[in-house]
């Protein structure tokens, strides 16, 4: 059985000394000291708890690491390992700077408890905005998920015994009602936009369900309009970060997909391509190659030096 002892330091203040096992690197035995406040009986119980945790292999060495320091390092690591995109890293840092750091950032990572998370939620609800105003439940939930994700990795790296954020759920967010256009509304929208520059993009998004970033990243090589069954292939997306625009691959394997095009979309894209070709010829620029972007706005953005991919500029 591993040994330890307690020594009184003041009124209801005790120093606990115990054997924390061998250092996995050096093989030397480790002696830990801990200050405890309470009665002698409570101090003895704490010592027994520590000795038992060492025996079970669940003891975590004491650390002065703060919540802010840990979450900041995790964000840097996730981005360096490409587990998150630059856009996600930006959003995480905003949540860290505005919702986590001002309220629980200085708290000890190892001493964080579910009660602290509950008080944090209440604080954010009253004055969690950057300007000191009340914060919505959805943003509180986003900040909570970031903290919980970082604490989960703290457990994996043996920095904490438990994930305090996992024990205290974030505020409930009421689901937003999705407005679905009926047949007459779709027909009216199509007629109102016909002839406008935005028409081919809106029609493509409306009848294929592609996301905005996916739509703007479409190139003519991804669009097949010359077969009996026209289609387009989604394999890239554009996102905007503080550093500029960048191309990225879709979030999941299922996001890389081929979509059949109804006649209205195929017709709109054929006319859009014809107009682009005529414009380029008139400007003396020649024809598009297969890597040209099908969206004019994408083409304009693509000309900016900031538009790049993980592997380099396109």
Buried (B, 14 or more C-beta within 10 A) or exposed (E): EBEBEBEEEEEEEBBBBBBBBEEEEEEEEBEBEBEBEEEEEEBBEBBEEBBEBBEEEEBBEEBEBBBBBBBBEBBEEBBEEEEBBBBBBBBBBBBBBBBBBBBBBEBBBBEBEBEBBBBBBEBBBEEBBEEEEEBBBEBBBBBBBBBBBBBBBBBEEEBBEBBBBBEBBBBEEEEEEEEEEEEEEEEEBBEEBEEEEEBBBBBBBBBBEBBEBBBBBBBBBBBBBEEEEBBBBBBBBBBBBEEEBBBBBBEEEEBEEEBEBEEEBBBBBBEBBEEBBEEBEEEEEEEBEEEBBBBBBBBEBBEEEEBBEEEEEE
